[in-house]
Amino acid sequence: MALGRKNYLFAGSDTGGERAAAIYSILHTAKLNELNPEIYLRDTLDRIANGHPISRIDELMPWQAPAHA
């Protein structure tokens, strides 16, 4: 986080900063659920790209993911 502080001044806009904060929140939540954040994010984005229905978005949450992810 400390390394990023200076870089966040150049997020481009408030929206860019909010998106960065959202990604950090998702990755940290994956860590708190004992998941590898990179594998979790890759798997989740792959599932979304392959047509995971929005009505079942709760299935993609880190606390629902299998422990090996």
mmCIF file as Biopython writes it, N, C-alpha, C and O atoms, coordinates in Angstrom:
data_model
#
loop_
_atom_site.group_PDB
_atom_site.id
_atom_site.type_symbol
_atom_site.label_atom_id
_atom_site.label_alt_id
_atom_site.label_comp_id
_atom_site.label_asym_id
_atom_site.label_entity_id
_atom_site.label_seq_id
_atom_site.pdbx_PDB_ins_code
_atom_site.Cartn_x
_atom_site.Cartn_y
_atom_site.Cartn_z
_atom_site.occupancy
_atom_site.B_iso_or_equiv
_atom_site.auth_seq_id
_atom_site.auth_asym_id
_atom_site.pdbx_PDB_model_num
ATOM 1   N N  . MET A ? 1  ? 0.813   -1.192  0.000   1.0 0.0 1  A 1 
ATOM 2   C CA . MET A ? 1  ? 0.000   0.000   0.000   1.0 0.0 1  A 1 
ATOM 3   C C  . MET A ? 1  ? 0.860   1.260   0.000   1.0 0.0 1  A 1 
ATOM 4   O O  . MET A ? 1  ? 0.543   2.222   -0.700  1.0 0.0 1  A 1 
ATOM 5   N N  . ALA A ? 2  ? 1.939   1.266   0.774   1.0 0.0 2  A 1 
ATOM 6   C CA . ALA A ? 2  ? 2.756   2.473   0.852   1.0 0.0 2  A 1 
ATOM 7   C C  . ALA A ? 2  ? 3.366   2.809   -0.504  1.0 0.0 2  A 1 
ATOM 8   O O  . ALA A ? 2  ? 3.469   3.981   -0.865  1.0 0.0 2  A 1 
ATOM 9   N N  . LEU A ? 3  ? 3.768   1.798   -1.250  1.0 0.0 3  A 1 
ATOM 10  C CA . LEU A ? 3  ? 4.344   2.030   -2.566  1.0 0.0 3  A 1 
ATOM 11  C C  . LEU A ? 3  ? 3.318   2.676   -3.489  1.0 0.0 3  A 1 
ATOM 12  O O  . LEU A ? 3  ? 3.663   3.536   -4.300  1.0 0.0 3  A 1 
ATOM 13  N N  . GLY A ? 4  ? 2.069   2.266   -3.369  1.0 0.0 4  A 1 
ATOM 14  C CA . GLY A ? 4  ? 1.030   2.780   -4.240  1.0 0.0 4  A 1 
ATOM 15  C C  . GLY A ? 4  ? 0.568   4.183   -3.918  1.0 0.0 4  A 1 
ATOM 16  O O  . GLY A ? 4  ? 0.013   4.858   -4.785  1.0 0.0 4  A 1 
ATOM 17  N N  . ARG A ? 5  ? 0.781   4.645   -2.688  1.0 0.0 5  A 1 
ATOM 18  C CA . ARG A ? 5  ? 0.259   5.949   -2.283  1.0 0.0 5  A 1 
ATOM 19  C C  . ARG A ? 5  ? 0.557   7.059   -3.276  1.0 0.0 5  A 1 
ATOM 20  O O  . ARG A ? 5  ? -0.335  7.808   -3.676  1.0 0.0 5  A 1 
ATOM 21  N N  . LYS A ? 6  ? 1.814   7.158   -3.668  1.0 0.0 6  A 1 
ATOM 22  C CA . LYS A ? 6  ? 2.204   8.214   -4.593  1.0 0.0 6  A 1 
ATOM 23  C C  . LYS A ? 6  ? 1.588   7.985   -5.975  1.0 0.0 6  A 1 
ATOM 24  O O  . LYS A ? 6  ? 1.201   8.939   -6.650  1.0 0.0 6  A 1 
ATOM 25  N N  . ASN A ? 7  ? 1.500   6.725   -6.391  1.0 0.0 7  A 1 
ATOM 26  C CA . ASN A ? 7  ? 0.931   6.412   -7.698  1.0 0.0 7  A 1 
ATOM 27  C C  . ASN A ? 7  ? -0.560  6.715   -7.754  1.0 0.0 7  A 1 
ATOM 28  O O  . ASN A ? 7  ? -1.084  7.013   -8.827  1.0 0.0 7  A 1 
ATOM 29  N N  . TYR A ? 8  ? -1.249  6.645   -6.629  1.0 0.0 8  A 1 
ATOM 30  C CA . TYR A ? 8  ? -2.691  6.877   -6.627  1.0 0.0 8  A 1 
ATOM 31  C C  . TYR A ? 8  ? -3.037  8.330   -6.961  1.0 0.0 8  A 1 
ATOM 32  O O  . TYR A ? 8  ? -4.178  8.637   -7.306  1.0 0.0 8  A 1 
ATOM 33  N N  . LEU A ? 9  ? -2.068  9.203   -6.860  1.0 0.0 9  A 1 
ATOM 34  C CA . LEU A ? 9  ? -2.294  10.589  -7.251  1.0 0.0 9  A 1 
ATOM 35  C C  . LEU A ? 9  ? -2.559  10.684  -8.751  1.0 0.0 9  A 1 
ATOM 36  O O  . LEU A ? 9  ? -3.106  11.671  -9.242  1.0 0.0 9  A 1 
ATOM 37  N N  . PHE A ? 10 ? -2.160  9.635   -9.462  1.0 0.0 10 A 1 
ATOM 38  C CA . PHE A ? 10 ? -2.268  9.642   -10.921 1.0 0.0 10 A 1 
ATOM 39  C C  . PHE A ? 10 ? -3.234  8.570   -11.417 1.0 0.0 10 A 1 
ATOM 40  O O  . PHE A ? 10 ? -3.044  8.019   -12.501 1.0 0.0 10 A 1 
ATOM 41  N N  . ALA A ? 11 ? -4.260  8.274   -10.639 1.0 0.0 11 A 1 
ATOM 42  C CA . ALA A ? 11 ? -5.248  7.261   -11.031 1.0 0.0 11 A 1 
ATOM 43  C C  . ALA A ? 11 ? -6.045  7.726   -12.249 1.0 0.0 11 A 1 
ATOM 44  O O  . ALA A ? 11 ? -6.730  6.921   -12.881 1.0 0.0 11 A 1 
ATOM 45  N N  . GLY A ? 12 ? -5.964  8.990   -12.579 1.0 0.0 12 A 1 
ATOM 46  C CA . GLY A ? 12 ? -6.628  9.514   -13.769 1.0 0.0 12 A 1 
ATOM 47  C C  . GLY A ? 12 ? -7.892  10.264  -13.439 1.0 0.0 12 A 1 
ATOM 48  O O  . GLY A ? 12 ? -8.215  11.264  -14.080 1.0 0.0 12 A 1 
ATOM 49  N N  . SER A ? 13 ? -8.607  9.791   -12.449 1.0 0.0 13 A 1 
ATOM 50  C CA . SER A ? 13 ? -9.859  10.438  -12.066 1.0 0.0 13 A 1 
ATOM 51  C C  . SER A ? 13 ? -10.326 9.825   -10.753 1.0 0.0 13 A 1 
ATOM 52  O O  . SER A ? 13 ? -9.748  8.855   -10.262 1.0 0.0 13 A 1 
ATOM 53  N N  . ASP A ? 14 ? -11.377 10.406  -10.196 1.0 0.0 14 A 1 
ATOM 54  C CA . ASP A ? 14 ? -11.960 9.821   -8.988  1.0 0.0 14 A 1 
ATOM 55  C C  . ASP A ? 14 ? -12.457 8.410   -9.264  1.0 0.0 14 A 1 
ATOM 56  O O  . ASP A ? 14 ? -12.343 7.521   -8.421  1.0 0.0 14 A 1 
ATOM 57  N N  . THR A ? 15 ? -13.013 8.216   -10.463 1.0 0.0 15 A 1 
ATOM 58  C CA . THR A ? 15 ? -13.520 6.892   -10.833 1.0 0.0 15 A 1 
ATOM 59  C C  . THR A ? 15 ? -12.387 5.879   -10.897 1.0 0.0 15 A 1 
ATOM 60  O O  . THR A ? 15 ? -12.547 4.739   -10.459 1.0 0.0 15 A 1 
ATOM 61  N N  . GLY A ? 16 ? -11.249 6.282   -11.436 1.0 0.0 16 A 1 
ATOM 62  C CA . GLY A ? 16 ? -10.089 5.395   -11.484 1.0 0.0 16 A 1 
ATOM 63  C C  . GLY A ? 16 ? -9.631  4.998   -10.093 1.0 0.0 16 A 1 
ATOM 64  O O  . GLY A ? 16 ? -9.280  3.842   -9.858  1.0 0.0 16 A 1 
ATOM 65  N N  . GLY A ? 17 ? -9.634  5.941   -9.179  1.0 0.0 17 A 1 
ATOM 66  C CA . GLY A ? 17 ? -9.278  5.648   -7.791  1.0 0.0 17 A 1 
ATOM 67  C C  . GLY A ? 17 ? -10.271 4.708   -7.131  1.0 0.0 17 A 1 
ATOM 68  O O  . GLY A ? 17 ? -9.886  3.820   -6.370  1.0 0.0 17 A 1 
ATOM 69  N N  . GLU A ? 18 ? -11.548 4.905   -7.422  1.0 0.0 18 A 1 
ATOM 70  C CA . GLU A ? 18 ? -12.580 4.032   -6.855  1.0 0.0 18 A 1 
ATOM 71  C C  . GLU A ? 18 ? -12.440 2.613   -7.394  1.0 0.0 18 A 1 
ATOM 72  O O  . GLU A ? 18 ? -12.631 1.647   -6.656  1.0 0.0 18 A 1 
ATOM 73  N N  . ARG A ? 19 ? -12.111 2.483   -8.664  1.0 0.0 19 A 1 
ATOM 74  C CA . ARG A ? 19 ? -11.916 1.155   -9.244  1.0 0.0 19 A 1 
ATOM 75  C C  . ARG A ? 19 ? -10.711 0.466   -8.644  1.0 0.0 19 A 1 
ATOM 76  O O  . ARG A ? 19 ? -10.752 -0.732  -8.366  1.0 0.0 19 A 1 
ATOM 77  N N  . ALA A ? 20 ? -9.634  1.212   -8.442  1.0 0.0 20 A 1 
ATOM 78  C CA . ALA A ? 20 ? -8.446  0.639   -7.806  1.0 0.0 20 A 1 
ATOM 79  C C  . ALA A ? 20 ? -8.779  0.162   -6.395  1.0 0.0 20 A 1 
ATOM 80  O O  . ALA A ? 20 ? -8.347  -0.914  -5.984  1.0 0.0 20 A 1 
ATOM 81  N N  . ALA A ? 21 ? -9.544  0.961   -5.656  1.0 0.0 21 A 1 
ATOM 82  C CA . ALA A ? 21 ? -9.940  0.580   -4.301  1.0 0.0 21 A 1 
ATOM 83  C C  . ALA A ? 21 ? -10.799 -0.684  -4.314  1.0 0.0 21 A 1 
ATOM 84  O O  . ALA A ? 21 ? -10.666 -1.539  -3.439  1.0 0.0 21 A 1 
ATOM 85  N N  . ALA A ? 22 ? -11.681 -0.799  -5.310  1.0 0.0 22 A 1 
ATOM 86  C CA . ALA A ? 22 ? -12.530 -1.992  -5.414  1.0 0.0 22 A 1 
ATOM 87  C C  . ALA A ? 22 ? -11.686 -3.238  -5.662  1.0 0.0 22 A 1 
ATOM 88  O O  . ALA A ? 22 ? -11.926 -4.278  -5.050  1.0 0.0 22 A 1 
ATOM 89  N N  . ILE A ? 23 ? -10.706 -3.141  -6.550  1.0 0.0 23 A 1 
ATOM 90  C CA . ILE A ? 23 ? -9.837  -4.282  -6.847  1.0 0.0 23 A 1 
ATOM 91  C C  . ILE A ? 23 ? -9.050  -4.678  -5.602  1.0 0.0 23 A 1 
ATOM 92  O O  . ILE A ? 23 ? -8.946  -5.863  -5.286  1.0 0.0 23 A 1 
ATOM 93  N N  . TYR A ? 24 ? -8.493  -3.691  -4.890  1.0 0.0 24 A 1 
ATOM 94  C CA . TYR A ? 24 ? -7.760  -4.002  -3.656  1.0 0.0 24 A 1 
ATOM 95  C C  . TYR A ? 24 ? -8.672  -4.672  -2.627  1.0 0.0 24 A 1 
ATOM 96  O O  . TYR A ? 24 ? -8.244  -5.588  -1.926  1.0 0.0 24 A 1 
ATOM 97  N N  . SER A ? 25 ? -9.908  -4.227  -2.534  1.0 0.0 25 A 1 
ATOM 98  C CA . SER A ? 25 ? -10.854 -4.832  -1.593  1.0 0.0 25 A 1 
ATOM 99  C C  . SER A ? 25 ? -11.137 -6.287  -1.949  1.0 0.0 25 A 1 
ATOM 100 O O  . SER A ? 25 ? -11.171 -7.154  -1.076  1.0 0.0 25 A 1 
ATOM 101 N N  . ILE A ? 26 ? -11.340 -6.545  -3.235  1.0 0.0 26 A 1 
ATOM 102 C CA . ILE A ? 26 ? -11.602 -7.915  -3.684  1.0 0.0 26 A 1 
ATOM 103 C C  . ILE A ? 26 ? -10.395 -8.803  -3.390  1.0 0.0 26 A 1 
ATOM 104 O O  . ILE A ? 26 ? -10.547 -9.907  -2.867  1.0 0.0 26 A 1 
ATOM 105 N N  . LEU A ? 27 ? -9.206  -8.326  -3.723  1.0 0.0 27 A 1 
ATOM 106 C CA . LEU A ? 27 ? -8.008  -9.132  -3.508  1.0 0.0 27 A 1 
ATOM 107 C C  . LEU A ? 27 ? -7.747  -9.380  -2.028  1.0 0.0 27 A 1 
ATOM 108 O O  . LEU A ? 27 ? -7.350  -10.480 -1.642  1.0 0.0 27 A 1 
ATOM 109 N N  . HIS A ? 28 ? -7.967  -8.369  -1.203  1.0 0.0 28 A 1 
ATOM 110 C CA . HIS A ? 28 ? -7.756  -8.556  0.234   1.0 0.0 28 A 1 
ATOM 111 C C  . HIS A ? 28 ? -8.796  -9.506  0.827   1.0 0.0 28 A 1 
ATOM 112 O O  . HIS A ? 28 ? -8.470  -10.303 1.707   1.0 0.0 28 A 1 
ATOM 113 N N  . THR A ? 29 ? -10.026 -9.432  0.362   1.0 0.0 29 A 1 
ATOM 114 C CA . THR A ? 29 ? -11.064 -10.340 0.837   1.0 0.0 29 A 1 
ATOM 115 C C  . THR A ? 29 ? -10.719 -11.774 0.457   1.0 0.0 29 A 1 
ATOM 116 O O  . THR A ? 29 ? -10.957 -12.696 1.237   1.0 0.0 29 A 1 
ATOM 117 N N  . ALA A ? 30 ? -10.163 -11.969 -0.731  1.0 0.0 30 A 1 
ATOM 118 C CA . ALA A ? 30 ? -9.723  -13.313 -1.131  1.0 0.0 30 A 1 
ATOM 119 C C  . ALA A ? 30 ? -8.644  -13.811 -0.166  1.0 0.0 30 A 1 
ATOM 120 O O  . ALA A ? 30 ? -8.692  -14.959 0.276   1.0 0.0 30 A 1 
ATOM 121 N N  . LYS A ? 31 ? -7.674  -12.956 0.163   1.0 0.0 31 A 1 
ATOM 122 C CA . LYS A ? 31 ? -6.626  -13.343 1.116   1.0 0.0 31 A 1 
ATOM 123 C C  . LYS A ? 31 ? -7.212  -13.705 2.475   1.0 0.0 31 A 1 
ATOM 124 O O  . LYS A ? 31 ? -6.806  -14.694 3.086   1.0 0.0 31 A 1 
ATOM 125 N N  . LEU A ? 32 ? -8.166  -12.906 2.948   1.0 0.0 32 A 1 
ATOM 126 C CA . LEU A ? 32 ? -8.789  -13.186 4.245   1.0 0.0 32 A 1 
ATOM 127 C C  . LEU A ? 32 ? -9.534  -14.518 4.248   1.0 0.0 32 A 1 
ATOM 128 O O  . LEU A ? 32 ? -9.728  -15.124 5.302   1.0 0.0 32 A 1 
ATOM 129 N N  . ASN A ? 33 ? -9.948  -14.966 3.076   1.0 0.0 33 A 1 
ATOM 130 C CA . ASN A ? 33 ? -10.637 -16.240 2.942   1.0 0.0 33 A 1 
ATOM 131 C C  . ASN A ? 33 ? -9.676  -17.353 2.535   1.0 0.0 33 A 1 
ATOM 132 O O  . ASN A ? 33 ? -10.089 -18.403 2.044   1.0 0.0 33 A 1 
ATOM 133 N N  . GLU A ? 34 ? -8.384  -17.102 2.750   1.0 0.0 34 A 1 
ATOM 134 C CA . GLU A ? 34 ? -7.310  -18.065 2.524   1.0 0.0 34 A 1 
ATOM 135 C C  . GLU A ? 34 ? -7.249  -18.562 1.084   1.0 0.0 34 A 1 
ATOM 136 O O  . GLU A ? 34 ? -7.002  -19.741 0.832   1.0 0.0 34 A 1 
ATOM 137 N N  . LEU A ? 35 ? -7.478  -17.647 0.143   1.0 0.0 35 A 1 
ATOM 138 C CA . LEU A ? 35 ? -7.386  -17.959 -1.274  1.0 0.0 35 A 1 
ATOM 139 C C  . LEU A ? 35 ? -6.184  -17.247 -1.865  1.0 0.0 35 A 1 
ATOM 140 O O  . LEU A ? 35 ? -5.765  -16.203 -1.366  1.0 0.0 35 A 1 
ATOM 141 N N  . ASN A ? 36 ? -5.634  -17.807 -2.917  1.0 0.0 36 A 1 
ATOM 142 C CA . ASN A ? 36 ? -4.602  -17.125 -3.679  1.0 0.0 36 A 1 
ATOM 143 C C  . ASN A ? 36 ? -5.323  -16.059 -4.497  1.0 0.0 36 A 1 
ATOM 144 O O  . ASN A ? 36 ? -6.116  -16.406 -5.372  1.0 0.0 36 A 1 
ATOM 145 N N  . PRO A ? 37 ? -5.078  -14.778 -4.245  1.0 0.0 37 A 1 
ATOM 146 C CA . PRO A ? 37 ? -5.828  -13.715 -4.919  1.0 0.0 37 A 1 
ATOM 147 C C  . PRO A ? 37 ? -5.727  -13.767 -6.443  1.0 0.0 37 A 1 
ATOM 148 O O  . PRO A ? 37 ? -6.710  -13.513 -7.138  1.0 0.0 37 A 1 
ATOM 149 N N  . GLU A ? 38 ? -4.537  -14.097 -6.967  1.0 0.0 38 A 1 
ATOM 150 C CA . GLU A ? 38 ? -4.375  -14.147 -8.417  1.0 0.0 38 A 1 
ATOM 151 C C  . GLU A ? 38 ? -5.217  -15.258 -9.031  1.0 0.0 38 A 1 
ATOM 152 O O  . GLU A ? 38 ? -5.880  -15.049 -10.047 1.0 0.0 38 A 1 
ATOM 153 N N  . ILE A ? 39 ? -5.193  -16.428 -8.422  1.0 0.0 39 A 1 
ATOM 154 C CA . ILE A ? 39 ? -5.979  -17.551 -8.934  1.0 0.0 39 A 1 
ATOM 155 C C  . ILE A ? 39 ? -7.467  -17.262 -8.786  1.0 0.0 39 A 1 
ATOM 156 O O  . ILE A ? 39 ? -8.250  -17.551 -9.691  1.0 0.0 39 A 1 
ATOM 157 N N  . TYR A ? 40 ? -7.860  -16.691 -7.649  1.0 0.0 40 A 1 
ATOM 158 C CA . TYR A ? 40 ? -9.266  -16.360 -7.433  1.0 0.0 40 A 1 
ATOM 159 C C  . TYR A ? 40 ? -9.766  -15.379 -8.497  1.0 0.0 40 A 1 
ATOM 160 O O  . TYR A ? 40 ? -10.820 -15.584 -9.098  1.0 0.0 40 A 1 
ATOM 161 N N  . LEU A ? 41 ? -8.994  -14.311 -8.720  1.0 0.0 41 A 1 
ATOM 162 C CA . LEU A ? 41 ? -9.411  -13.301 -9.690  1.0 0.0 41 A 1 
ATOM 163 C C  . LEU A ? 41 ? -9.455  -13.870 -11.107 1.0 0.0 41 A 1 
ATOM 164 O O  . LEU A ? 41 ? -10.390 -13.601 -11.862 1.0 0.0 41 A 1 
ATOM 165 N N  . ARG A ? 42 ? -8.442  -14.654 -11.460 1.0 0.0 42 A 1 
ATOM 166 C CA . ARG A ? 42 ? -8.406  -15.267 -12.790 1.0 0.0 42 A 1 
ATOM 167 C C  . ARG A ? 42 ? -9.613  -16.185 -13.001 1.0 0.0 42 A 1 
ATOM 168 O O  . ARG A ? 42 ? -10.267 -16.133 -14.042 1.0 0.0 42 A 1 
ATOM 169 N N  . ASP A ? 43 ? -9.900  -17.021 -12.008 1.0 0.0 43 A 1 
ATOM 170 C CA . ASP A ? 43 ? -11.035 -17.941 -12.107 1.0 0.0 43 A 1 
ATOM 171 C C  . ASP A ? 43 ? -12.361 -17.181 -12.188 1.0 0.0 43 A 1 
ATOM 172 O O  . ASP A ? 43 ? -13.227 -17.524 -12.993 1.0 0.0 43 A 1 
ATOM 173 N N  . THR A ? 44 ? -12.518 -16.163 -11.366 1.0 0.0 44 A 1 
ATOM 174 C CA . THR A ? 44 ? -13.760 -15.389 -11.344 1.0 0.0 44 A 1 
ATOM 175 C C  . THR A ? 44 ? -13.986 -14.661 -12.670 1.0 0.0 44 A 1 
ATOM 176 O O  . THR A ? 44 ? -15.093 -14.682 -13.209 1.0 0.0 44 A 1 
ATOM 177 N N  . LEU A ? 45 ? -12.951 -14.023 -13.189 1.0 0.0 45 A 1 
ATOM 178 C CA . LEU A ? 45 ? -13.087 -13.325 -14.466 1.0 0.0 45 A 1 
ATOM 179 C C  . LEU A ? 45 ? -13.366 -14.307 -15.606 1.0 0.0 45 A 1 
ATOM 180 O O  . LEU A ? 45 ? -14.125 -13.996 -16.524 1.0 0.0 45 A 1 
ATOM 181 N N  . ASP A ? 46 ? -12.756 -15.482 -15.547 1.0 0.0 46 A 1 
ATOM 182 C CA . ASP A ? 46 ? -13.006 -16.509 -16.553 1.0 0.0 46 A 1 
ATOM 183 C C  . ASP A ? 46 ? -14.465 -16.970 -16.509 1.0 0.0 46 A 1 
ATOM 184 O O  . ASP A ? 46 ? -15.105 -17.137 -17.547 1.0 0.0 46 A 1 
ATOM 185 N N  . ARG A ? 47 ? -14.974 -17.169 -15.309 1.0 0.0 47 A 1 
ATOM 186 C CA . ARG A ? 47 ? -16.371 -17.595 -15.168 1.0 0.0 47 A 1 
ATOM 187 C C  . ARG A ? 47 ? -17.331 -16.527 -15.689 1.0 0.0 47 A 1 
ATOM 188 O O  . ARG A ? 47 ? -18.330 -16.847 -16.333 1.0 0.0 47 A 1 
ATOM 189 N N  . ILE A ? 48 ? -17.030 -15.266 -15.411 1.0 0.0 48 A 1 
ATOM 190 C CA . ILE A ? 48 ? -17.872 -14.171 -15.909 1.0 0.0 48 A 1 
ATOM 191 C C  . ILE A ? 48 ? -17.814 -14.125 -17.441 1.0 0.0 48 A 1 
ATOM 192 O O  . ILE A ? 48 ? -18.843 -13.980 -18.101 1.0 0.0 48 A 1 
ATOM 193 N N  . ALA A ? 49 ? -16.612 -14.249 -17.995 1.0 0.0 49 A 1 
ATOM 194 C CA . ALA A ? 49 ? -16.450 -14.205 -19.451 1.0 0.0 49 A 1 
ATOM 195 C C  . ALA A ? 49 ? -17.169 -15.364 -20.136 1.0 0.0 49 A 1 
ATOM 196 O O  . ALA A ? 49 ? -17.599 -15.244 -21.283 1.0 0.0 49 A 1 
ATOM 197 N N  . ASN A ? 50 ? -17.297 -16.480 -19.431 1.0 0.0 50 A 1 
ATOM 198 C CA . ASN A ? 50 ? -17.954 -17.653 -20.005 1.0 0.0 50 A 1 
ATOM 199 C C  . ASN A ? 50 ? -19.452 -17.695 -19.722 1.0 0.0 50 A 1 
ATOM 200 O O  . ASN A ? 50 ? -20.092 -18.730 -19.902 1.0 0.0 50 A 1 
ATOM 201 N N  . GLY A ? 51 ? -20.010 -16.565 -19.279 1.0 0.0 51 A 1 
ATOM 202 C CA . GLY A ? 51 ? -21.456 -16.449 -19.184 1.0 0.0 51 A 1 
ATOM 203 C C  . GLY A ? 51 ? -22.080 -16.760 -17.844 1.0 0.0 51 A 1 
ATOM 204 O O  . GLY A ? 51 ? -23.254 -17.124 -17.788 1.0 0.0 51 A 1 
ATOM 205 N N  . HIS A ? 52 ? -21.330 -16.627 -16.759 1.0 0.0 52 A 1 
ATOM 206 C CA . HIS A ? 52 ? -21.927 -16.855 -15.439 1.0 0.0 52 A 1 
ATOM 207 C C  . HIS A ? 52 ? -23.095 -15.879 -15.268 1.0 0.0 52 A 1 
ATOM 208 O O  . HIS A ? 52 ? -22.922 -14.676 -15.460 1.0 0.0 52 A 1 
ATOM 209 N N  . PRO A ? 53 ? -24.265 -16.375 -14.915 1.0 0.0 53 A 1 
ATOM 210 C CA . PRO A ? 53 ? -25.438 -15.492 -14.831 1.0 0.0 53 A 1 
ATOM 211 C C  . PRO A ? 53 ? -25.363 -14.511 -13.660 1.0 0.0 53 A 1 
ATOM 212 O O  . PRO A ? 53 ? -24.950 -14.879 -12.560 1.0 0.0 53 A 1 
ATOM 213 N N  . ILE A ? 54 ? -25.757 -13.283 -13.899 1.0 0.0 54 A 1 
ATOM 214 C CA . ILE A ? 54 ? -25.746 -12.238 -12.876 1.0 0.0 54 A 1 
ATOM 215 C C  . ILE A ? 54 ? -26.664 -12.597 -11.713 1.0 0.0 54 A 1 
ATOM 216 O O  . ILE A ? 54 ? -26.445 -12.154 -10.585 1.0 0.0 54 A 1 
ATOM 217 N N  . SER A ? 55 ? -27.676 -13.386 -11.983 1.0 0.0 55 A 1 
ATOM 218 C CA . SER A ? 55 ? -28.605 -13.779 -10.918 1.0 0.0 55 A 1 
ATOM 219 C C  . SER A ? 55 ? -27.941 -14.702 -9.896  1.0 0.0 55 A 1 
ATOM 220 O O  . SER A ? 55 ? -28.489 -14.929 -8.818  1.0 0.0 55 A 1 
ATOM 221 N N  . ARG A ? 56 ? -26.754 -15.238 -10.232 1.0 0.0 56 A 1 
ATOM 222 C CA . ARG A ? 56 ? -26.023 -16.126 -9.312  1.0 0.0 56 A 1 
ATOM 223 C C  . ARG A ? 56 ? -24.666 -15.536 -8.941  1.0 0.0 56 A 1 
ATOM 224 O O  . ARG A ? 56 ? -23.704 -16.270 -8.716  1.0 0.0 56 A 1 
ATOM 225 N N  . ILE A ? 57 ? -24.594 -14.209 -8.877  1.0 0.0 57 A 1 
ATOM 226 C CA . ILE A ? 57 ? -23.333 -13.521 -8.595  1.0 0.0 57 A 1 
ATOM 227 C C  . ILE A ? 57 ? -22.780 -13.891 -7.214  1.0 0.0 57 A 1 
ATOM 228 O O  . ILE A ? 57 ? -21.567 -13.870 -7.006  1.0 0.0 57 A 1 
ATOM 229 N N  . ASP A ? 58 ? -23.666 -14.228 -6.272  1.0 0.0 58 A 1 
ATOM 230 C CA . ASP A ? 58 ? -23.218 -14.595 -4.929  1.0 0.0 58 A 1 
ATOM 231 C C  . ASP A ? 58 ? -22.308 -15.823 -4.949  1.0 0.0 58 A 1 
ATOM 232 O O  . ASP A ? 58 ? -21.505 -15.999 -4.033  1.0 0.0 58 A 1 
ATOM 233 N N  . GLU A ? 59 ? -22.414 -16.663 -5.954  1.0 0.0 59 A 1 
ATOM 234 C CA . GLU A ? 59 ? -21.554 -17.846 -6.063  1.0 0.0 59 A 1 
ATOM 235 C C  . GLU A ? 59 ? -20.098 -17.481 -6.351  1.0 0.0 59 A 1 
ATOM 236 O O  . GLU A ? 59 ? -19.206 -18.306 -6.158  1.0 0.0 59 A 1 
ATOM 237 N N  . LEU A ? 60 ? -19.855 -16.278 -6.802  1.0 0.0 60 A 1 
ATOM 238 C CA . LEU A ? 60 ? -18.505 -15.846 -7.157  1.0 0.0 60 A 1 
ATOM 239 C C  . LEU A ? 60 ? -17.771 -15.161 -6.007  1.0 0.0 60 A 1 
ATOM 240 O O  . LEU A ? 60 ? -16.590 -14.838 -6.137  1.0 0.0 60 A 1 
ATOM 241 N N  . MET A ? 61 ? -18.448 -14.939 -4.895  1.0 0.0 61 A 1 
ATOM 242 C CA . MET A ? 61 ? -17.832 -14.246 -3.768  1.0 0.0 61 A 1 
ATOM 243 C C  . MET A ? 61 ? -16.709 -15.099 -3.166  1.0 0.0 61 A 1 
ATOM 244 O O  . MET A ? 61 ? -16.803 -16.326 -3.159  1.0 0.0 61 A 1 
ATOM 245 N N  . PRO A ? 62 ? -15.655 -14.459 -2.665  1.0 0.0 62 A 1 
ATOM 246 C CA . PRO A ? 62 ? -14.508 -15.209 -2.138  1.0 0.0 62 A 1 
ATOM 247 C C  . PRO A ? 62 ? -14.869 -16.210 -1.034  1.0 0.0 62 A 1 
ATOM 248 O O  . PRO A ? 62 ? -14.254 -17.272 -0.942  1.0 0.0 62 A 1 
ATOM 249 N N  . TRP A ? 63 ? -15.840 -15.887 -0.213  1.0 0.0 63 A 1 
ATOM 250 C CA . TRP A ? 63 ? -16.200 -16.800 0.871   1.0 0.0 63 A 1 
ATOM 251 C C  . TRP A ? 63 ? -16.978 -18.018 0.357   1.0 0.0 63 A 1 
ATOM 252 O O  . TRP A ? 63 ? -17.219 -18.955 1.118   1.0 0.0 63 A 1 
ATOM 253 N N  . GLN A ? 64 ? -17.370 -18.018 -0.915  1.0 0.0 64 A 1 
ATOM 254 C CA . GLN A ? 64 ? -18.052 -19.166 -1.526  1.0 0.0 64 A 1 
ATOM 255 C C  . GLN A ? 64 ? -17.092 -20.039 -2.318  1.0 0.0 64 A 1 
ATOM 256 O O  . GLN A ? 64 ? -17.434 -21.164 -2.680  1.0 0.0 64 A 1 
ATOM 257 N N  . ALA A ? 65 ? -15.884 -19.529 -2.592  1.0 0.0 65 A 1 
ATOM 258 C CA . ALA A ? 65 ? -14.941 -20.231 -3.438  1.0 0.0 65 A 1 
ATOM 259 C C  . ALA A ? 65 ? -14.350 -21.433 -2.702  1.0 0.0 65 A 1 
ATOM 260 O O  . ALA A ? 65 ? -14.215 -21.406 -1.479  1.0 0.0 65 A 1 
ATOM 261 N N  . PRO A ? 66 ? -13.999 -22.486 -3.439  1.0 0.0 66 A 1 
ATOM 262 C CA . PRO A ? 66 ? -13.344 -23.633 -2.803  1.0 0.0 66 A 1 
ATOM 263 C C  . PRO A ? 66 ? -11.996 -23.221 -2.227  1.0 0.0 66 A 1 
ATOM 264 O O  . PRO A ? 66 ? -11.337 -22.334 -2.771  1.0 0.0 66 A 1 
ATOM 265 N N  . ALA A ? 67 ? -11.584 -23.843 -1.152  1.0 0.0 67 A 1 
ATOM 266 C CA . ALA A ? 67 ? -10.373 -23.462 -0.429  1.0 0.0 67 A 1 
ATOM 267 C C  . ALA A ? 67 ? -9.104  -23.630 -1.265  1.0 0.0 67 A 1 
ATOM 268 O O  . ALA A ? 67 ? -8.095  -22.996 -0.956  1.0 0.0 67 A 1 
ATOM 269 N N  . HIS A ? 68 ? -9.113  -24.443 -2.291  1.0 0.0 68 A 1 
ATOM 270 C CA . HIS A ? 68 ? -7.892  -24.664 -3.081  1.0 0.0 68 A 1 
ATOM 271 C C  . HIS A ? 68 ? -7.645  -23.579 -4.115  1.0 0.0 68 A 1 
ATOM 272 O O  . HIS A ? 68 ? -6.583  -23.559 -4.738  1.0 0.0 68 A 1 
ATOM 273 N N  . ALA A ? 69 ? -8.584  -22.688 -4.309  1.0 0.0 69 A 1 
ATOM 274 C CA . ALA A ? 69 ? -8.421  -21.652 -5.348  1.0 0.0 69 A 1 
ATOM 275 C C  . ALA A ? 69 ? -7.350  -20.655 -4.964  1.0 0.0 69 A 1 
ATOM 276 O O  . ALA A ? 69 ? -7.080  -19.719 -5.716  1.0 0.0 69 A 1 
#
